[in-house]
């Protein structure tokens, strides 16, 4: 019965999402204030990401987004939106990599390579109201991890954890402090946790199937586990049998 109700609720939200027009994230002159560090322990000097120009690459209309640090060092990213998903274009490989997809709903898994989603499962799909604007929100979590992340359509992500910090004593995060349009703050880090306004918030935490895939301690999926080695399955450590 719970599975049937979950299906009906998910279908209802999917229909509502189809009615509401997609909110673009890459607005002209938009600025994200970004922090790096260990929450509650240390924070590196704040940097900002800004949409600075439009360009066309391989027939795609792409936004150049520049991340600037206080040391006057900067990095340019090439990002575009298509069909409700957000992609990053990589010059070296001449390929595009998806890192957010708002076509997803509860129970869907991110099946792509990338720090912002690979292997994460959507566990909640709702809407929030912030400063008079309504945004769709997806909450995601990896089955074998205690932390997750939140995507807000038209805004971006709350935080992500780089691969190098997965097995560290203190996990290093990159997270969004605030979002600005034409000098006006339109979203803050607290807004990612705003109360849901969707009638009957959908959550699949209890319904999510077990993840029987095997990972090493660095979070990489293993297809040929070796006897006597420590691995992670369903969020728990275990030693592969030697038999």
N, C-alpha and C positions, 0 to 999 in steps of 0.2 A: 504493500500500500504506500509506504513512504517513497519508494522508487517512482510510483505512478504520480504522486503529488509533486515530487521534484521535477519530473518531466513536464507536467502541466505548468508549474511555476516558471521553469526555464523557457518554455515556449511562449508564455505570456510576456516575459521580459524581452525575448528575442523579437517579438512582434512590436513591442513598444519601442525598441531600439531602431527597428526598421522605419518607424514613423518619424522619430526625431532625427533631424539632419545631423550628419557627422560634424563634429567640431574640430576644425584644423588646429594643430599644435604649432605649426611653423608660421607664425604671423610676422609681418614685416616689422623690424625693429624690436621684436620681443627679446627680453632679457631674463635669463635664469641666474639667480644667485646660488652658487654651488659651494658645498663644504666637503672636505675630506678629513678623515681621522677616525678615532675610536670614540663613539658617543659617550659622554660622561668622563672621558679620560683626557683626550687632547684633540684639538681641532687645528688643522693647518690653516694658514691665511686664506681667506675667502677668495674664490675666483668667480668669474661670470662668463656665461655663454650668451652670445647675441646673434640673432639672425642678421647678417650684414649685406647679403646680396642674393640675386637669382642668377643661375647659370643653366645651360643646357648641356648635358653630357649623355652621349649615346642615345639621343632622342628623348631623354627624360628631363623634365623641368625640376631642377634641384636647388635647394637652398644651401648657401654656404653659411655655416654656423661656426663662429670663432670663440674658442675658450681662452680667456685672457687671465693671466696670473699677475699678482702684485709685483712680481719680479720683472715685469714687462715681457715675459715669455708668453707665447701664444701658440695654439694649435687650431688648425682649421679642419672642420668636419663637413662632409657633404651628405645631406639628409633630405629625403623626400617622402611624401605621403601618397599612397595609392590604394583605393578600395578599402579604406578603413584601417590600413596597416601602415607602419612607419619603418622605413628602410634607411640604412647607411650605405653609401657608395664608397668602395675602396679603390683608390687609384692604382695601387700596386697590382692587385689581382684583376682589376677591371670587372669586379663583381659587386652585386648588391646583397646586403645581409639584413634580414628582417629582425627587428628587436622589440617591436610591440605590435599587437594585432587586436583591434577592438571588434573583430568578427567573432571572437571567442566568447564562450559563456561557461557557466558552472560545469565542471567535470572535464573540460577540454585541457589538453596538455600541450605545452610549447614544444614542438618537434623541430627545433632548428638550433644551429650553433650560434652561440653568442652569450655574453655575460648577463644580458638583461632579460633572459627568459628561459633558456634551454632547460627542459626537464621540469619546469614549474607547472603546477596544476591550478586552474582557476577554482577557488573555493568559495567565492562570494561575488555576486553581481548585483549592484544597486545603483542608486543615484544620490547625489548630494547637492545642496543649495549653498552657494558661496557668493556673498556680495551681490545677490540678486540674479545670479546665473546658475543654471542647473547643469550639472556634469554627470556623465556616467562614470562609475568607478568599478574596477575589477581588482579583487584581492587574490594574490597568487602565493603558492608555497611549494617548495620541493618536499616530496614525501620523506626524504631522509635528512631534512634540515629543520631546525627549530625556528629560524627566521624566514620571513617571506618578503614580499614587496607589494606595493600598491600602484596601479596605473590609473590615471584620471584622464579621460578623453579631453583633448584640447589643452592639456596642461603638461603631462609627462609622467615620470615616475617619482616616487618618494625617495627611494634609495636602492643601491645595489651593492653587492659584496664582491670585490674583485677576487679572481681565483687564487691569487697569491696569499690571501688571508684566510683561506678555508680552514687550515689546520693550525692557525696561530692562536696563542693564548688569548689575545684580544683581537676580535675581528675588525678589520679596517673597512669603512664604508665610504661611499660617495653618496651624498644626499642633497635634495633640493631644499634650500632655505626659503626662497621666495621667487615669485614670477611677476614680471613687470611689463606693462604695455604703455608705451608713450609716457613713461615717467610715473605711472600709477600702479601701485601694488594691487594685483588681481588675485593672488593666491599665496598662501604661506605653508610652511611645513605642517602646522597644526591643522590646516584645512583638509589634509589627506585623511584625517580621522574624524571629519565632521559627521554628525548623526545622519543615518540614511533616511531619505524621504520616500523611497520606493515602498509601496504597499506590499507587505509580505516579502521581506528581504530574503533572497535566495542564498543558502549556504549548503555546501556539500561536504563539510568536514567529516561527518559521520558516514556519508555514503561513498566516500572516495575509495576505490578498490586498492588493495595492497599493491605496492610496487615491488615486484619480485626480481627486478633488475639488481645486479651486483655492482657496487662501486668500490674503488679503493679509497684510502684515507684522504686523498686529494679531491675527491668528488667526481672522478672520472669513471665512466661506465666500463666494466670489465666483462669481456666475452669468453676469456679463457682463464678462469681462476686457478691459482696454484695451491696445492695442498700445504697446510701449515701457515698460510698467510692470512693476516687480519683484513677483513672486508666489512662493508656496510650493506645491509639489506633491510628494507622496511624501517629505516631510521635507527637500526641497532647494529652494534659491532658484533662480529662473530668470526671464529677461526675456521677456515675451510678444512673439512675433514681430510685426514691423510689416507683414509681407506679408499 
